[in-house]
């Protein structure tokens, strides 16, 4: 969906807490993935009692998801979650 880029993960921190699950590829700060790495760094799953709860937790979790050194689609996902038609 978006071009890759970057050669070393300089900072990596996954969100955590109730209703938050991250299925990740085991990335960590300092890792230098191979050039053929899958750009799907992780999958963020957020749940709530209502759609609005899950949406709010998703936005909060994306704000707390730190990925530096590699390109990610975190900012694109935030824009999608904030779009009126998506809500």
PyMOL Python script that loads the backbone (N, CA, C, O; Angstrom):
from pymol import cmd

cmd.read_pdbstr("""\
ATOM      1  N   UNK A   1       0.824  -1.197   0.000  1.00  0.00           N
ATOM      2  CA  UNK A   1       0.000   0.000   0.000  1.00  0.00           C
ATOM      3  C   UNK A   1       0.863   1.254   0.000  1.00  0.00           C
ATOM      4  O   UNK A   1       0.517   2.254  -0.629  1.00  0.00           O
ATOM      5  N   UNK A   2       1.977   1.197   0.700  1.00  0.00           N
ATOM      6  CA  UNK A   2       2.883   2.336   0.735  1.00  0.00           C
ATOM      7  C   UNK A   2       4.291   1.803   0.525  1.00  0.00           C
ATOM      8  O   UNK A   2       4.581   0.662   0.886  1.00  0.00           O
ATOM      9  N   UNK A   3       5.166   2.610  -0.053  1.00  0.00           N
ATOM     10  CA  UNK A   3       6.523   2.126  -0.298  1.00  0.00           C
ATOM     11  C   UNK A   3       7.277   1.850   0.990  1.00  0.00           C
ATOM     12  O   UNK A   3       7.066   2.515   2.004  1.00  0.00           O
ATOM     13  N   UNK A   4       8.157   0.865   0.939  1.00  0.00           N
ATOM     14  CA  UNK A   4       9.011   0.558   2.075  1.00  0.00           C
ATOM     15  C   UNK A   4      10.113   1.590   2.173  1.00  0.00           C
ATOM     16  O   UNK A   4      10.082   2.611   1.485  1.00  0.00           O
ATOM     17  N   UNK A   5      11.064   1.331   3.008  1.00  0.00           N
ATOM     18  CA  UNK A   5      12.189   2.239   3.139  1.00  0.00           C
ATOM     19  C   UNK A   5      12.749   2.187   4.535  1.00  0.00           C
ATOM     20  O   UNK A   5      12.054   1.857   5.495  1.00  0.00           O
ATOM     21  N   UNK A   6      14.000   2.515   4.628  1.00  0.00           N
ATOM     22  CA  UNK A   6      14.697   2.454   5.900  1.00  0.00           C
ATOM     23  C   UNK A   6      15.426   1.134   6.013  1.00  0.00           C
ATOM     24  O   UNK A   6      15.030   0.142   5.400  1.00  0.00           O
ATOM     25  N   UNK A   7      16.489   1.120   6.792  1.00  0.00           N
ATOM     26  CA  UNK A   7      17.252  -0.119   6.877  1.00  0.00           C
ATOM     27  C   UNK A   7      17.490  -0.617   8.297  1.00  0.00           C
ATOM     28  O   UNK A   7      18.000  -1.722   8.485  1.00  0.00           O
ATOM     29  N   UNK A   8      17.128   0.183   9.299  1.00  0.00           N
ATOM     30  CA  UNK A   8      17.290  -0.270  10.684  1.00  0.00           C
ATOM     31  C   UNK A   8      16.163   0.332  11.531  1.00  0.00           C
ATOM     32  O   UNK A   8      15.787   1.491  11.356  1.00  0.00           O
ATOM     33  N   UNK A   9      15.646  -0.463  12.431  1.00  0.00           N
ATOM     34  CA  UNK A   9      14.609   0.026  13.338  1.00  0.00           C
ATOM     35  C   UNK A   9      15.314   0.745  14.479  1.00  0.00           C
ATOM     36  O   UNK A   9      15.978   0.120  15.306  1.00  0.00           O
ATOM     37  N   UNK A  10      15.163   2.054  14.514  1.00  0.00           N
ATOM     38  CA  UNK A  10      15.856   2.825  15.541  1.00  0.00           C
ATOM     39  C   UNK A  10      15.070   2.908  16.839  1.00  0.00           C
ATOM     40  O   UNK A  10      15.650   3.078  17.911  1.00  0.00           O
ATOM     41  N   UNK A  11      13.735   2.787  16.741  1.00  0.00           N
ATOM     42  CA  UNK A  11      12.901   2.793  17.941  1.00  0.00           C
ATOM     43  C   UNK A  11      11.622   2.020  17.630  1.00  0.00           C
ATOM     44  O   UNK A  11      10.991   2.235  16.595  1.00  0.00           O
ATOM     45  N   UNK A  12      11.251   1.125  18.531  1.00  0.00           N
ATOM     46  CA  UNK A  12      10.054   0.313  18.321  1.00  0.00           C
ATOM     47  C   UNK A  12       9.385   0.038  19.655  1.00  0.00           C
ATOM     48  O   UNK A  12      10.001  -0.504  20.573  1.00  0.00           O
ATOM     49  N   UNK A  13       8.118   0.416  19.754  1.00  0.00           N
ATOM     50  CA  UNK A  13       7.350   0.142  20.964  1.00  0.00           C
ATOM     51  C   UNK A  13       5.900  -0.093  20.573  1.00  0.00           C
ATOM     52  O   UNK A  13       5.271   0.754  19.938  1.00  0.00           O
ATOM     53  N   UNK A  14       5.382  -1.244  20.956  1.00  0.00           N
ATOM     54  CA  UNK A  14       3.996  -1.587  20.653  1.00  0.00           C
ATOM     55  C   UNK A  14       3.073  -1.091  21.757  1.00  0.00           C
ATOM     56  O   UNK A  14       3.456  -1.070  22.926  1.00  0.00           O
ATOM     57  N   UNK A  15       1.851  -0.691  21.390  1.00  0.00           N
ATOM     58  CA  UNK A  15       0.869  -0.336  22.408  1.00  0.00           C
ATOM     59  C   UNK A  15       0.419  -1.595  23.150  1.00  0.00           C
ATOM     60  O   UNK A  15       0.523  -2.702  22.621  1.00  0.00           O
ATOM     61  N   UNK A  16      -0.076  -1.425  24.362  1.00  0.00           N
ATOM     62  CA  UNK A  16      -0.574  -2.576  25.117  1.00  0.00           C
ATOM     63  C   UNK A  16      -1.668  -2.119  26.061  1.00  0.00           C
ATOM     64  O   UNK A  16      -1.850  -0.925  26.295  1.00  0.00           O
ATOM     65  N   UNK A  17      -2.384  -3.075  26.592  1.00  0.00           N
ATOM     66  CA  UNK A  17      -3.450  -2.775  27.536  1.00  0.00           C
ATOM     67  C   UNK A  17      -4.687  -3.586  27.223  1.00  0.00           C
ATOM     68  O   UNK A  17      -4.707  -4.369  26.274  1.00  0.00           O
ATOM     69  N   UNK A  18      -5.714  -3.394  28.022  1.00  0.00           N
ATOM     70  CA  UNK A  18      -6.973  -4.104  27.829  1.00  0.00           C
ATOM     71  C   UNK A  18      -7.566  -3.777  26.468  1.00  0.00           C
ATOM     72  O   UNK A  18      -7.647  -2.610  26.085  1.00  0.00           O
ATOM     73  N   UNK A  19      -7.978  -4.802  25.740  1.00  0.00           N
ATOM     74  CA  UNK A  19      -8.608  -4.618  24.444  1.00  0.00           C
ATOM     75  C   UNK A  19      -7.641  -4.381  23.303  1.00  0.00           C
ATOM     76  O   UNK A  19      -8.069  -4.129  22.177  1.00  0.00           O
ATOM     77  N   UNK A  20      -6.331  -4.456  23.572  1.00  0.00           N
ATOM     78  CA  UNK A  20      -5.315  -4.203  22.548  1.00  0.00           C
ATOM     79  C   UNK A  20      -4.482  -5.467  22.345  1.00  0.00           C
ATOM     80  O   UNK A  20      -3.970  -6.050  23.300  1.00  0.00           O
ATOM     81  N   UNK A  21      -4.359  -5.875  21.090  1.00  0.00           N
ATOM     82  CA  UNK A  21      -3.487  -7.007  20.758  1.00  0.00           C
ATOM     83  C   UNK A  21      -2.666  -6.617  19.539  1.00  0.00           C
ATOM     84  O   UNK A  21      -3.188  -6.015  18.601  1.00  0.00           O
ATOM     85  N   UNK A  22      -1.379  -6.961  19.550  1.00  0.00           N
ATOM     86  CA  UNK A  22      -0.513  -6.735  18.399  1.00  0.00           C
ATOM     87  C   UNK A  22       0.077  -8.078  18.002  1.00  0.00           C
ATOM     88  O   UNK A  22       0.782  -8.716  18.783  1.00  0.00           O
ATOM     89  N   UNK A  23      -0.221  -8.501  16.774  1.00  0.00           N
ATOM     90  CA  UNK A  23       0.429  -9.671  16.194  1.00  0.00           C
ATOM     91  C   UNK A  23       1.571  -9.133  15.349  1.00  0.00           C
ATOM     92  O   UNK A  23       1.348  -8.573  14.276  1.00  0.00           O
ATOM     93  N   UNK A  24       2.804  -9.304  15.837  1.00  0.00           N
ATOM     94  CA  UNK A  24       3.935  -8.681  15.152  1.00  0.00           C
ATOM     95  C   UNK A  24       4.953  -9.723  14.702  1.00  0.00           C
ATOM     96  O   UNK A  24       4.879 -10.904  15.042  1.00  0.00           O
ATOM     97  N   UNK A  25       5.890  -9.234  13.933  1.00  0.00           N
ATOM     98  CA  UNK A  25       6.940 -10.084  13.382  1.00  0.00           C
ATOM     99  C   UNK A  25       8.148 -10.157  14.312  1.00  0.00           C
ATOM    100  O   UNK A  25       9.217 -10.609  13.902  1.00  0.00           O
ATOM    101  N   UNK A  26       7.989  -9.723  15.544  1.00  0.00           N
ATOM    102  CA  UNK A  26       9.095  -9.783  16.501  1.00  0.00           C
ATOM    103  C   UNK A  26      10.143  -8.706  16.284  1.00  0.00           C
ATOM    104  O   UNK A  26      11.311  -8.901  16.619  1.00  0.00           O
ATOM    105  N   UNK A  27       9.738  -7.575  15.727  1.00  0.00           N
ATOM    106  CA  UNK A  27      10.685  -6.495  15.504  1.00  0.00           C
ATOM    107  C   UNK A  27      11.034  -5.823  16.827  1.00  0.00           C
ATOM    108  O   UNK A  27      10.268  -5.892  17.788  1.00  0.00           O
ATOM    109  N   UNK A  28      12.189  -5.178  16.870  1.00  0.00           N
ATOM    110  CA  UNK A  28      12.649  -4.498  18.077  1.00  0.00           C
ATOM    111  C   UNK A  28      13.634  -3.403  17.685  1.00  0.00           C
ATOM    112  O   UNK A  28      14.167  -3.403  16.576  1.00  0.00           O
ATOM    113  N   UNK A  29      13.868  -2.471  18.604  1.00  0.00           N
ATOM    114  CA  UNK A  29      14.831  -1.395  18.362  1.00  0.00           C
ATOM    115  C   UNK A  29      16.190  -1.993  18.099  1.00  0.00           C
ATOM    116  O   UNK A  29      16.642  -2.871  18.833  1.00  0.00           O
ATOM    117  N   UNK A  30      16.851  -1.516  17.044  1.00  0.00           N
ATOM    118  CA  UNK A  30      18.183  -1.984  16.690  1.00  0.00           C
ATOM    119  C   UNK A  30      18.193  -3.083  15.631  1.00  0.00           C
ATOM    120  O   UNK A  30      19.252  -3.420  15.101  1.00  0.00           O
ATOM    121  N   UNK A  31      17.037  -3.638  15.322  1.00  0.00           N
ATOM    122  CA  UNK A  31      16.965  -4.705  14.318  1.00  0.00           C
ATOM    123  C   UNK A  31      17.214  -4.140  12.927  1.00  0.00           C
ATOM    124  O   UNK A  31      16.712  -3.071  12.580  1.00  0.00           O
ATOM    125  N   UNK A  32      17.990  -4.863  12.141  1.00  0.00           N
ATOM    126  CA  UNK A  32      18.212  -4.515  10.738  1.00  0.00           C
ATOM    127  C   UNK A  32      17.579  -5.622   9.908  1.00  0.00           C
ATOM    128  O   UNK A  32      18.217  -6.640   9.638  1.00  0.00           O
ATOM    129  N   UNK A  33      16.300  -5.424   9.492  1.00  0.00           N
ATOM    130  CA  UNK A  33      15.636  -6.473   8.726  1.00  0.00           C
ATOM    131  C   UNK A  33      16.298  -6.670   7.368  1.00  0.00           C
ATOM    132  O   UNK A  33      16.913  -5.750   6.829  1.00  0.00           O
ATOM    133  N   UNK A  34      16.165  -7.881   6.818  1.00  0.00           N
ATOM    134  CA  UNK A  34      16.730  -8.142   5.497  1.00  0.00           C
ATOM    135  C   UNK A  34      15.991  -7.293   4.466  1.00  0.00           C
ATOM    136  O   UNK A  34      14.882  -6.823   4.722  1.00  0.00           O
ATOM    137  N   UNK A  35      16.596  -7.103   3.320  1.00  0.00           N
ATOM    138  CA  UNK A  35      15.981  -6.296   2.263  1.00  0.00           C
ATOM    139  C   UNK A  35      14.685  -6.920   1.754  1.00  0.00           C
ATOM    140  O   UNK A  35      13.884  -6.235   1.118  1.00  0.00           O
ATOM    141  N   UNK A  36      14.469  -8.192   2.018  1.00  0.00           N
ATOM    142  CA  UNK A  36      13.257  -8.853   1.534  1.00  0.00           C
ATOM    143  C   UNK A  36      12.225  -9.028   2.648  1.00  0.00           C
ATOM    144  O   UNK A  36      11.363  -9.902   2.563  1.00  0.00           O
ATOM    145  N   UNK A  37      12.312  -8.188   3.704  1.00  0.00           N
ATOM    146  CA  UNK A  37      11.360  -8.314   4.806  1.00  0.00           C
ATOM    147  C   UNK A  37       9.958  -7.974   4.341  1.00  0.00           C
ATOM    148  O   UNK A  37       9.761  -7.174   3.427  1.00  0.00           O
ATOM    149  N   UNK A  38       8.998  -8.596   4.987  1.00  0.00           N
ATOM    150  CA  UNK A  38       7.596  -8.289   4.719  1.00  0.00           C
ATOM    151  C   UNK A  38       7.291  -6.949   5.366  1.00  0.00           C
ATOM    152  O   UNK A  38       7.518  -6.794   6.566  1.00  0.00           O
ATOM    153  N   UNK A  39       6.779  -5.959   4.609  1.00  0.00           N
ATOM    154  CA  UNK A  39       6.531  -4.653   5.208  1.00  0.00           C
ATOM    155  C   UNK A  39       5.391  -4.642   6.220  1.00  0.00           C
ATOM    156  O   UNK A  39       5.151  -3.621   6.864  1.00  0.00           O
ATOM    157  N   UNK A  40       4.683  -5.768   6.372  1.00  0.00           N
ATOM    158  CA  UNK A  40       3.664  -5.842   7.408  1.00  0.00           C
ATOM    159  C   UNK A  40       4.383  -6.088   8.733  1.00  0.00           C
ATOM    160  O   UNK A  40       4.650  -7.232   9.101  1.00  0.00           O
ATOM    161  N   UNK A  41       4.690  -5.016   9.435  1.00  0.00           N
ATOM    162  CA  UNK A  41       5.429  -5.087  10.691  1.00  0.00           C
ATOM    163  C   UNK A  41       4.590  -5.743  11.772  1.00  0.00           C
ATOM    164  O   UNK A  41       5.100  -6.520  12.580  1.00  0.00           O
ATOM    165  N   UNK A  42       3.325  -5.433  11.784  1.00  0.00           N
ATOM    166  CA  UNK A  42       2.447  -6.006  12.791  1.00  0.00           C
ATOM    167  C   UNK A  42       1.002  -5.704  12.463  1.00  0.00           C
ATOM    168  O   UNK A  42       0.691  -4.850  11.633  1.00  0.00           O
ATOM    169  N   UNK A  43       0.143  -6.417  13.127  1.00  0.00           N
ATOM    170  CA  UNK A  43      -1.293  -6.211  12.962  1.00  0.00           C
ATOM    171  C   UNK A  43      -1.845  -5.780  14.315  1.00  0.00           C
ATOM    172  O   UNK A  43      -1.689  -6.485  15.312  1.00  0.00           O
ATOM    173  N   UNK A  44      -2.491  -4.615  14.341  1.00  0.00           N
ATOM    174  CA  UNK A  44      -3.062  -4.063  15.563  1.00  0.00           C
ATOM    175  C   UNK A  44      -4.541  -4.423  15.611  1.00  0.00           C
ATOM    176  O   UNK A  44      -5.294  -4.118  14.686  1.00  0.00           O
ATOM    177  N   UNK A  45      -4.947  -5.071  16.690  1.00  0.00           N
ATOM    178  CA  UNK A  45      -6.341  -5.458  16.880  1.00  0.00           C
ATOM    179  C   UNK A  45      -6.841  -4.796  18.157  1.00  0.00           C
ATOM    180  O   UNK A  45      -6.272  -4.994  19.230  1.00  0.00           O
ATOM    181  N   UNK A  46      -7.915  -4.003  18.035  1.00  0.00           N
ATOM    182  CA  UNK A  46      -8.487  -3.331  19.202  1.00  0.00           C
ATOM    183  C   UNK A  46      -9.966  -3.690  19.307  1.00  0.00           C
ATOM    184  O   UNK A  46     -10.690  -3.684  18.311  1.00  0.00           O
ATOM    185  N   UNK A  47     -10.402  -4.000  20.517  1.00  0.00           N
ATOM    186  CA  UNK A  47     -11.797  -4.365  20.742  1.00  0.00           C
ATOM    187  C   UNK A  47     -12.415  -3.465  21.804  1.00  0.00           C
ATOM    188  O   UNK A  47     -11.721  -2.860  22.622  1.00  0.00           O
ATOM    189  N   UNK A  48     -13.720  -3.399  21.764  1.00  0.00           N
ATOM    190  CA  UNK A  48     -14.462  -2.610  22.744  1.00  0.00           C
ATOM    191  C   UNK A  48     -15.890  -3.102  22.808  1.00  0.00           C
ATOM    192  O   UNK A  48     -16.302  -3.932  21.998  1.00  0.00           O
ATOM    193  N   UNK A  49     -16.639  -2.603  23.753  1.00  0.00           N
ATOM    194  CA  UNK A  49     -18.049  -2.986  23.890  1.00  0.00           C
ATOM    195  C   UNK A  49     -18.875  -2.477  22.717  1.00  0.00           C
ATOM    196  O   UNK A  49     -19.873  -3.093  22.342  1.00  0.00           O
ATOM    197  N   UNK A  50     -18.460  -1.351  22.137  1.00  0.00           N
ATOM    198  CA  UNK A  50     -19.171  -0.766  21.010  1.00  0.00           C
ATOM    199  C   UNK A  50     -18.166  -0.438  19.907  1.00  0.00           C
ATOM    200  O   UNK A  50     -16.954  -0.444  20.123  1.00  0.00           O
ATOM    201  N   UNK A  51     -18.707  -0.151  18.716  1.00  0.00           N
ATOM    202  CA  UNK A  51     -17.865   0.281  17.593  1.00  0.00           C
ATOM    203  C   UNK A  51     -17.078   1.529  17.987  1.00  0.00           C
ATOM    204  O   UNK A  51     -15.884   1.629  17.704  1.00  0.00           O
ATOM    205  N   UNK A  52     -17.737   2.464  18.630  1.00  0.00           N
ATOM    206  CA  UNK A  52     -17.092   3.705  19.022  1.00  0.00           C
ATOM    207  C   UNK A  52     -15.955   3.461  20.012  1.00  0.00           C
ATOM    208  O   UNK A  52     -14.906   4.098  19.932  1.00  0.00           O
ATOM    209  N   UNK A  53     -16.171   2.535  20.945  1.00  0.00           N
ATOM    210  CA  UNK A  53     -15.107   2.185  21.900  1.00  0.00           C
ATOM    211  C   UNK A  53     -13.895   1.601  21.180  1.00  0.00           C
ATOM    212  O   UNK A  53     -12.757   1.977  21.462  1.00  0.00           O
ATOM    213  N   UNK A  54     -14.146   0.681  20.250  1.00  0.00           N
ATOM    214  CA  UNK A  54     -13.055   0.046  19.503  1.00  0.00           C
ATOM    215  C   UNK A  54     -12.328   1.072  18.636  1.00  0.00           C
ATOM    216  O   UNK A  54     -11.101   1.043  18.533  1.00  0.00           O
ATOM    217  N   UNK A  55     -13.076   1.966  18.021  1.00  0.00           N
ATOM    218  CA  UNK A  55     -12.480   3.011  17.192  1.00  0.00           C
ATOM    219  C   UNK A  55     -11.610   3.937  18.027  1.00  0.00           C
ATOM    220  O   UNK A  55     -10.486   4.255  17.640  1.00  0.00           O
ATOM    221  N   UNK A  56     -12.123   4.366  19.160  1.00  0.00           N
ATOM    222  CA  UNK A  56     -11.367   5.246  20.045  1.00  0.00           C
ATOM    223  C   UNK A  56     -10.084   4.573  20.537  1.00  0.00           C
ATOM    224  O   UNK A  56      -9.025   5.200  20.574  1.00  0.00           O
ATOM    225  N   UNK A  57     -10.182   3.300  20.911  1.00  0.00           N
ATOM    226  CA  UNK A  57      -9.009   2.565  21.370  1.00  0.00           C
ATOM    227  C   UNK A  57      -8.000   2.370  20.240  1.00  0.00           C
ATOM    228  O   UNK A  57      -6.792   2.388  20.474  1.00  0.00           O
ATOM    229  N   UNK A  58      -8.491   2.185  19.023  1.00  0.00           N
ATOM    230  CA  UNK A  58      -7.602   2.039  17.870  1.00  0.00           C
ATOM    231  C   UNK A  58      -6.787   3.305  17.648  1.00  0.00           C
ATOM    232  O   UNK A  58      -5.577   3.245  17.428  1.00  0.00           O
ATOM    233  N   UNK A  59      -7.462   4.458  17.708  1.00  0.00           N
ATOM    234  CA  UNK A  59      -6.769   5.736  17.534  1.00  0.00           C
ATOM    235  C   UNK A  59      -5.744   5.932  18.654  1.00  0.00           C
ATOM    236  O   UNK A  59      -4.602   6.311  18.395  1.00  0.00           O
ATOM    237  N   UNK A  60      -6.151   5.675  19.879  1.00  0.00           N
ATOM    238  CA  UNK A  60      -5.239   5.812  21.022  1.00  0.00           C
ATOM    239  C   UNK A  60      -4.031   4.885  20.866  1.00  0.00           C
ATOM    240  O   UNK A  60      -2.898   5.275  21.146  1.00  0.00           O
ATOM    241  N   UNK A  61      -4.285   3.664  20.418  1.00  0.00           N
ATOM    242  CA  UNK A  61      -3.208   2.694  20.252  1.00  0.00           C
ATOM    243  C   UNK A  61      -2.245   3.105  19.147  1.00  0.00           C
ATOM    244  O   UNK A  61      -1.031   2.972  19.300  1.00  0.00           O
ATOM    245  N   UNK A  62      -2.779   3.604  18.032  1.00  0.00           N
ATOM    246  CA  UNK A  62      -1.905   4.070  16.951  1.00  0.00           C
ATOM    247  C   UNK A  62      -1.057   5.242  17.413  1.00  0.00           C
ATOM    248  O   UNK A  62       0.104   5.362  17.020  1.00  0.00           O
ATOM    249  N   UNK A  63      -1.624   6.108  18.243  1.00  0.00           N
ATOM    250  CA  UNK A  63      -0.843   7.226  18.779  1.00  0.00           C
ATOM    251  C   UNK A  63       0.288   6.740  19.677  1.00  0.00           C
ATOM    252  O   UNK A  63       1.304   7.421  19.817  1.00  0.00           O
ATOM    253  N   UNK A  64       0.122   5.564  20.286  1.00  0.00           N
ATOM    254  CA  UNK A  64       1.150   5.014  21.161  1.00  0.00           C
ATOM    255  C   UNK A  64       2.056   3.994  20.498  1.00  0.00           C
ATOM    256  O   UNK A  64       2.929   3.421  21.150  1.00  0.00           O
ATOM    257  N   UNK A  65       1.858   3.758  19.202  1.00  0.00           N
ATOM    258  CA  UNK A  65       2.672   2.775  18.467  1.00  0.00           C
ATOM    259  C   UNK A  65       3.871   3.514  17.893  1.00  0.00           C
ATOM    260  O   UNK A  65       3.705   4.377  17.032  1.00  0.00           O
ATOM    261  N   UNK A  66       5.064   3.194  18.349  1.00  0.00           N
ATOM    262  CA  UNK A  66       6.267   3.883  17.908  1.00  0.00           C
ATOM    263  C   UNK A  66       7.064   2.981  16.968  1.00  0.00           C
ATOM    264  O   UNK A  66       7.502   1.896  17.350  1.00  0.00           O
ATOM    265  N   UNK A  67       7.241   3.446  15.745  1.00  0.00           N
ATOM    266  CA  UNK A  67       8.070   2.745  14.763  1.00  0.00           C
ATOM    267  C   UNK A  67       8.932   3.808  14.095  1.00  0.00           C
ATOM    268  O   UNK A  67       8.423   4.655  13.361  1.00  0.00           O
ATOM    269  N   UNK A  68      10.218   3.765  14.344  1.00  0.00           N
ATOM    270  CA  UNK A  68      11.130   4.732  13.734  1.00  0.00           C
ATOM    271  C   UNK A  68      12.238   3.997  13.009  1.00  0.00           C
ATOM    272  O   UNK A  68      12.674   2.929  13.439  1.00  0.00           O
ATOM    273  N   UNK A  69      12.690   4.573  11.908  1.00  0.00           N
ATOM    274  CA  UNK A  69      13.762   3.979  11.116  1.00  0.00           C
ATOM    275  C   UNK A  69      13.242   3.262   9.881  1.00  0.00           C
ATOM    276  O   UNK A  69      13.946   3.183   8.874  1.00  0.00           O
ATOM    277  N   UNK A  70      12.027   2.740   9.941  1.00  0.00           N
ATOM    278  CA  UNK A  70      11.374   2.118   8.788  1.00  0.00           C
ATOM    279  C   UNK A  70      10.105   2.899   8.488  1.00  0.00           C
ATOM    280  O   UNK A  70       9.481   3.457   9.391  1.00  0.00           O
ATOM    281  N   UNK A  71       9.730   2.935   7.227  1.00  0.00           N
ATOM    282  CA  UNK A  71       8.450   3.550   6.885  1.00  0.00           C
ATOM    283  C   UNK A  71       7.328   2.688   7.427  1.00  0.00           C
ATOM    284  O   UNK A  71       7.443   1.464   7.488  1.00  0.00           O
ATOM    285  N   UNK A  72       6.247   3.331   7.818  1.00  0.00           N
ATOM    286  CA  UNK A  72       5.060   2.617   8.271  1.00  0.00           C
ATOM    287  C   UNK A  72       3.828   3.340   7.748  1.00  0.00           C
ATOM    288  O   UNK A  72       3.924   4.448   7.220  1.00  0.00           O
ATOM    289  N   UNK A  73       2.685   2.713   7.896  1.00  0.00           N
ATOM    290  CA  UNK A  73       1.437   3.335   7.450  1.00  0.00           C
ATOM    291  C   UNK A  73       0.613   3.859   8.625  1.00  0.00           C
ATOM    292  O   UNK A  73      -0.596   4.047   8.486  1.00  0.00           O
ATOM    293  N   UNK A  74       1.233   4.097   9.768  1.00  0.00           N
ATOM    294  CA  UNK A  74       0.511   4.560  10.951  1.00  0.00           C
ATOM    295  C   UNK A  74      -0.237   5.861  10.667  1.00  0.00           C
ATOM    296  O   UNK A  74      -1.405   5.982  11.036  1.00  0.00           O
ATOM    297  N   UNK A  75       0.399   6.829  10.026  1.00  0.00           N
ATOM    298  CA  UNK A  75      -0.285   8.101   9.768  1.00  0.00           C
ATOM    299  C   UNK A  75      -1.452   7.916   8.797  1.00  0.00           C
ATOM    300  O   UNK A  75      -2.482   8.572   8.948  1.00  0.00           O
ATOM    301  N   UNK A  76      -1.310   7.040   7.807  1.00  0.00           N
ATOM    302  CA  UNK A  76      -2.412   6.762   6.878  1.00  0.00           C
ATOM    303  C   UNK A  76      -3.572   6.100   7.612  1.00  0.00           C
ATOM    304  O   UNK A  76      -4.732   6.427   7.360  1.00  0.00           O
ATOM    305  N   UNK A  77      -3.270   5.179   8.512  1.00  0.00           N
ATOM    306  CA  UNK A  77      -4.325   4.518   9.277  1.00  0.00           C
ATOM    307  C   UNK A  77      -5.071   5.508  10.164  1.00  0.00           C
ATOM    308  O   UNK A  77      -6.290   5.417  10.306  1.00  0.00           O
ATOM    309  N   UNK A  78      -4.351   6.444  10.757  1.00  0.00           N
ATOM    310  CA  UNK A  78      -5.003   7.467  11.582  1.00  0.00           C
ATOM    311  C   UNK A  78      -5.965   8.309  10.748  1.00  0.00           C
ATOM    312  O   UNK A  78      -7.063   8.631  11.202  1.00  0.00           O
ATOM    313  N   UNK A  79      -5.556   8.668   9.525  1.00  0.00           N
ATOM    314  CA  UNK A  79      -6.434   9.447   8.655  1.00  0.00           C
ATOM    315  C   UNK A  79      -7.682   8.651   8.284  1.00  0.00           C
ATOM    316  O   UNK A  79      -8.776   9.212   8.225  1.00  0.00           O
ATOM    317  N   UNK A  80      -7.530   7.357   8.033  1.00  0.00           N
ATOM    318  CA  UNK A  80      -8.682   6.504   7.714  1.00  0.00           C
ATOM    319  C   UNK A  80      -9.642   6.461   8.898  1.00  0.00           C
ATOM    320  O   UNK A  80     -10.848   6.638   8.727  1.00  0.00           O
ATOM    321  N   UNK A  81      -9.113   6.227  10.095  1.00  0.00           N
ATOM    322  CA  UNK A  81      -9.961   6.132  11.283  1.00  0.00           C
ATOM    323  C   UNK A  81     -10.666   7.447  11.600  1.00  0.00           C
ATOM    324  O   UNK A  81     -11.716   7.451  12.242  1.00  0.00           O
ATOM    325  N   UNK A  82     -10.095   8.557  11.153  1.00  0.00           N
ATOM    326  CA  UNK A  82     -10.681   9.871  11.409  1.00  0.00           C
ATOM    327  C   UNK A  82     -11.661  10.295  10.314  1.00  0.00           C
ATOM    328  O   UNK A  82     -12.336  11.314  10.460  1.00  0.00           O
ATOM    329  N   UNK A  83     -11.750   9.540   9.232  1.00  0.00           N
ATOM    330  CA  UNK A  83     -12.599   9.920   8.104  1.00  0.00           C
ATOM    331  C   UNK A  83     -14.070   9.680   8.432  1.00  0.00           C
ATOM    332  O   UNK A  83     -14.435   8.622   8.943  1.00  0.00           O
ATOM    333  N   UNK A  84     -14.906  10.663   8.136  1.00  0.00           N
ATOM    334  CA  UNK A  84     -16.341  10.580   8.457  1.00  0.00           C
ATOM    335  C   UNK A  84     -17.009   9.358   7.848  1.00  0.00           C
ATOM    336  O   UNK A  84     -17.825   8.716   8.511  1.00  0.00           O
ATOM    337  N   UNK A  85     -16.686   9.018   6.604  1.00  0.00           N
ATOM    338  CA  UNK A  85     -17.326   7.841   5.981  1.00  0.00           C
ATOM    339  C   UNK A  85     -16.921   6.542   6.669  1.00  0.00           C
ATOM    340  O   UNK A  85     -17.716   5.604   6.728  1.00  0.00           O
ATOM    341  N   UNK A  86     -15.711   6.474   7.185  1.00  0.00           N
ATOM    342  CA  UNK A  86     -15.282   5.278   7.906  1.00  0.00           C
ATOM    343  C   UNK A  86     -16.014   5.170   9.244  1.00  0.00           C
ATOM    344  O   UNK A  86     -16.476   4.099   9.639  1.00  0.00           O
ATOM    345  N   UNK A  87     -16.104   6.313   9.929  1.00  0.00           N
ATOM    346  CA  UNK A  87     -16.774   6.321  11.241  1.00  0.00           C
ATOM    347  C   UNK A  87     -18.225   5.923  11.092  1.00  0.00           C
ATOM    348  O   UNK A  87     -18.955   5.871  12.082  1.00  0.00           O
TER     349      UNK A  87
END
""", "prot")
cmd.dss("prot")
cmd.show_as("cartoon", "prot")
cmd.util.cbc("prot")
cmd.orient("prot")
